[in-house]
């Protein structure tokens, strides 16, 4: 049986559960969601994914720069405060 024969294009979910029939308990342990990509769309999806990784890295770098600026400003303000106290 081929999974793709039943696939409707939606993301797939795998749910691992602990079932205790005696107590009527159905406890989800974890859920994995993944998307199948048809072979003819694979290269396009790969390019999109690579592009999103670059954008995420640029955003991360931008956030680090902003955090460093804030830290520098705070350190400078603290330094000025120390000078005023003396």
KOLFI-464202 format. One line per 3 residues: number of its first residue (from 0); for each residue x, y, z of N, C-alpha, C. Coordinates in nm, 2 decimals, padded with zeros to 4 digits. Atoms other than C-alpha are relative to their C-alpha. Example, Ala and Ser with C-alpha at 12.3 -4.5 7.8 and 13.67 -1.06 7.14 Angstrom:
2
0	00.09 -00.12 00.00 01.23 -00.45 00.78 00.09 00.12 00.00  -00.09 -00.11 00.00 01.37 -00.11 00.71 -00.08 00.11 00.08
end
This chain:
86
0	00.08 -00.12 00.00 00.00 00.00 00.00 00.09 00.12 00.00  -00.08 -00.13 00.01 00.14 00.34 -00.10 -00.07 00.11 00.07  00.05 -00.12 -00.07 00.09 00.64 00.12 -00.05 00.10 -00.09
3	00.03 -00.11 00.09 00.08 00.87 -00.17 -00.14 -00.02 -00.07  00.13 00.03 00.06 -00.23 00.69 -00.31 -00.12 00.06 00.09  00.11 -00.05 -00.09 -00.43 00.82 00.00 00.03 00.15 00.04
6	-00.04 -00.13 -00.04 -00.25 01.16 00.03 -00.08 00.11 -00.07  00.08 -00.11 00.06 -00.47 01.47 -00.03 00.07 00.13 -00.02  -00.08 -00.13 00.01 -00.19 01.73 -00.03 00.02 00.07 00.13
9	-00.01 -00.06 -00.13 -00.23 01.82 00.33 00.12 -00.05 00.08  -00.11 00.05 -00.09 00.05 01.80 00.59 -00.05 -00.13 00.07  00.03 00.13 -00.07 00.07 01.45 00.75 00.03 00.02 00.15
12	-00.02 00.00 -00.14 00.05 01.40 01.12 00.02 -00.15 00.05  -00.02 00.13 -00.07 00.19 01.11 01.32 -00.01 00.03 00.15  00.03 -00.02 -00.15 00.06 01.09 01.68 00.03 -00.13 00.07
15	-00.04 00.12 -00.09 00.22 00.86 01.94 -00.08 00.02 00.12  00.09 -00.01 -00.11 -00.03 00.79 02.21 00.03 -00.12 00.10  00.00 00.11 -00.10 -00.03 00.59 02.53 -00.15 -00.02 00.04
18	00.14 00.03 -00.02 -00.36 00.42 02.56 -00.01 -00.10 00.11  00.03 00.09 -00.11 -00.49 00.26 02.88 -00.15 -00.03 -00.01  00.14 00.03 00.02 -00.81 00.09 02.78 -00.08 -00.02 00.13
21	00.07 00.03 -00.12 -00.89 -00.02 03.13 -00.05 00.13 00.07  00.04 -00.13 -00.07 -00.90 00.34 03.26 -00.06 00.10 -00.10  00.06 -00.09 00.10 -01.02 00.49 02.93 00.08 00.12 -00.02
24	-00.09 -00.12 00.02 -00.72 00.72 02.90 00.07 -00.01 -00.13  -00.06 -00.01 00.13 -00.58 00.83 02.57 00.10 00.12 00.01  -00.10 -00.11 -00.03 -00.26 01.04 02.64 00.09 00.01 -00.12
27	-00.10 -00.03 00.11 -00.07 01.20 02.34 00.13 00.02 00.06  -00.14 -00.02 -00.05 00.30 01.17 02.40 00.07 00.10 -00.09  -00.05 -00.10 00.09 00.41 01.36 02.09 -00.07 -00.01 -00.13
30	00.05 -00.01 00.13 00.30 01.47 01.75 00.10 00.05 -00.10  -00.09 -00.05 00.11 00.51 01.50 01.43 -00.09 00.03 -00.12  00.07 -00.05 00.12 00.38 01.70 01.14 00.10 00.02 -00.11
33	-00.10 -00.02 00.11 00.55 01.68 00.80 -00.08 00.01 -00.13  00.06 -00.02 00.13 00.48 01.77 00.44 00.07 -00.08 -00.10  -00.05 00.07 00.12 00.52 01.55 00.14 00.01 00.10 -00.11
36	-00.02 -00.09 00.11 00.66 01.73 -00.16 00.02 -00.09 -00.13  -00.01 00.08 00.12 00.60 01.58 -00.51 00.14 00.02 -00.06  -00.13 -00.01 00.05 00.93 01.51 -00.69 00.01 00.12 -00.10
39	-00.01 -00.10 00.10 00.85 01.76 -00.97 00.00 00.14 00.07  00.00 -00.13 -00.08 00.82 02.04 -00.70 00.12 00.01 00.09  -00.10 00.00 -00.10 01.12 01.94 -00.50 00.11 00.11 -00.01
42	-00.11 -00.10 00.02 01.38 02.17 -00.65 -00.05 00.14 00.04  00.06 -00.13 -00.03 01.14 02.48 -00.62 -00.01 00.01 00.15  00.01 00.00 -00.15 01.07 02.39 -00.25 00.13 00.01 00.07
45	-00.14 -00.01 -00.06 01.44 02.34 -00.18 00.05 00.14 -00.01  -00.04 -00.14 00.02 01.51 02.69 -00.32 -00.07 00.09 00.10  00.08 -00.08 -00.10 01.23 02.84 -00.10 00.06 -00.02 00.14
48	-00.05 00.03 -00.13 01.37 02.66 00.20 00.13 00.06 00.03  -00.13 -00.06 -00.01 01.72 02.77 00.14 -00.01 00.16 00.02  00.02 -00.14 -00.01 01.60 03.13 00.09 -00.05 00.04 00.14
51	00.06 -00.03 -00.13 01.40 03.12 00.41 00.11 -00.01 00.11  -00.11 00.01 -00.10 01.71 03.00 00.60 00.09 00.12 00.00  -00.08 -00.12 00.02 01.91 03.30 00.46 -00.07 00.11 00.07
54	00.07 -00.11 -00.06 01.64 03.54 00.57 00.00 -00.01 00.15  00.00 00.02 -00.14 01.62 03.38 00.91 00.13 00.04 00.06  -00.14 -00.03 -00.05 02.00 03.41 00.96 00.02 00.16 00.00
57	-00.02 -00.15 00.00 01.99 03.78 00.85 -00.08 00.06 00.11  00.08 -00.06 -00.11 01.71 03.85 01.10 00.07 -00.02 00.13  -00.07 00.04 -00.12 01.90 03.67 01.37 00.12 00.10 00.02
60	-00.11 -00.09 -00.01 02.21 03.88 01.29 -00.04 00.15 00.03  00.06 -00.13 -00.03 02.00 04.20 01.29 -00.04 00.02 00.14  00.04 -00.01 -00.14 01.86 04.12 01.63 00.12 00.00 00.09
63	-00.12 00.00 -00.08 02.21 04.05 01.77 00.06 00.14 00.00  -00.06 -00.13 00.01 02.33 04.39 01.64 -00.08 00.10 00.09  00.09 -00.08 -00.09 02.03 04.56 01.81 00.03 -00.02 00.15
66	-00.03 00.03 -00.14 02.10 04.38 02.13 00.13 00.05 00.05  -00.14 -00.06 -00.03 02.47 04.48 02.12 -00.01 00.15 00.02  00.02 -00.14 -00.01 02.37 04.84 02.06 -00.06 00.04 00.14
69	00.06 -00.03 -00.12 02.14 04.83 02.36 00.09 -00.02 00.12  -00.09 00.03 -00.11 02.40 04.67 02.58 00.11 00.11 00.01  -00.10 -00.11 00.00 02.66 04.93 02.47 -00.06 00.13 00.06
72	00.07 -00.12 -00.06 02.41 05.21 02.55 -00.02 -00.01 00.15  00.02 00.02 -00.15 02.33 05.07 02.89 00.13 00.01 00.07  -00.14 -00.01 -00.06 02.70 05.03 02.97 00.05 00.14 00.01
75	-00.04 -00.14 00.00 02.76 05.39 02.87 -00.07 00.08 00.10  00.08 -00.07 -00.10 02.47 05.51 03.08 00.04 -00.03 00.14  -00.05 00.04 -00.13 02.59 05.31 03.37 00.13 00.07 00.04
78	-00.13 -00.06 -00.02 02.94 05.45 03.33 -00.02 00.15 00.04  00.03 -00.14 -00.03 02.80 05.81 03.33 -00.06 00.01 00.14  00.06 -00.01 -00.13 02.60 05.74 03.64 00.10 -00.02 00.11
81	-00.10 00.03 -00.10 02.90 05.60 03.82 00.09 00.13 00.02  -00.09 -00.12 00.00 03.10 05.92 03.73 -00.08 00.11 00.08  00.08 -00.10 -00.07 02.81 06.14 03.87 00.00 -00.03 00.15
84	00.02 00.04 -00.14 02.80 05.94 04.20 00.13 00.04 00.07  -00.12 -00.03 -00.06 03.17 06.00 04.27 00.02 00.14 00.04
end
